[in-house]
Amino acid sequence: MLLDGLRVLAPEHVLAELLCGRTHRAGFACADQAFRSLPPELQDDLRHQIGHRLRARANPRGIDQAWALLDLVTGQPESPAESSMLLVLVDGGFPRPELQYEVRDFDDRVLHRLDFAWPRHRIALEYDGYEAHENRAEQDAERDERMAGRGWITVRATARDLRAPDELYTRLRQAFQRRERPT
């Protein structure tokens, strides 16, 4: 396509190729951020255009992966790392969480917005990126305590959990097991 007189690749073509690629986390994060940049009424159009590119793709390699990733794209993660965390959770066999879930009070005021939540189980996962949470351990602990007072279990994750998620998986499984036990 032409953009200001320059030949460039159409975003849907680039995203389709990235979703089919070997670095599926990067492709997924790019797609999520592209969707995030669009108003909701244009996201369905982009999803349709990417799907059209996938169906027209001559090389079948990565197509199944791309369709699965495209199904997960919402544009809700606030960073590429949060997009990667969503894939880590899905790859770990956990139910798909709600993203940017709002915890409200009785007057319908937003008290907290959770990165990932399983509201039925009252389990939250908060991704602590370096910049957003540097020097905030005390504030985060107070927030987790307030959430516990409302019946929530909060699990915290960092970039280390993206690279090696086994410990995160253990903490999350323990949280789900606590919820499944009869009281």
Phi, psi and omega in degrees: 000160177259134177226113184053040177082359179255142175279124179225160175283140177292140182306319182295328177291313180298314182295321177300316180293318178297320180294333178276349189284173181291327181267072187297329178296316180295317178298317179296316180297320178297316180296316180300317181291325176296316178296322181298329183282351183257149171293151184309324183291343178261348182295319179297323179295316178296319178300317179296317180295319177296316178301319178299317178296321180294318179294328182272354184293129182287324181272118182283350183298127175085359184296313181300317177300315182298318179296318179296318179292318180299326178295332181274341184295128178231337186080004182276326178303141184272357179204161174302326179295322177293324175298315179298322179297322177301316178295321177300317181294315180294316178298331179280359177086012180277152176300150180296122181279165169274139182258144179053046183286131181264124173266125185242158176268185183294338178268011178068023174273141179286122177267317182213151171240122185263139179300310180223137181214146169243084188302323181299327180264351185055050175241132178239146171238123179250125177270120181260091174291155185302307185295316185289336187238008177299131179061029180239015185304318181294316179296319179296320179297319178296318179296316179300322179294317177297320179293321177298323177296338176264008176092013182260145169258126178250126175253133180255143180227153180228181178301329178300322179291334175291322182284321183220089190276003185303316179295321177298315179302319180296314180298319179291318178300320178297320179296316179294322178296321178299323181285334183274345179289138174291145180261000000 
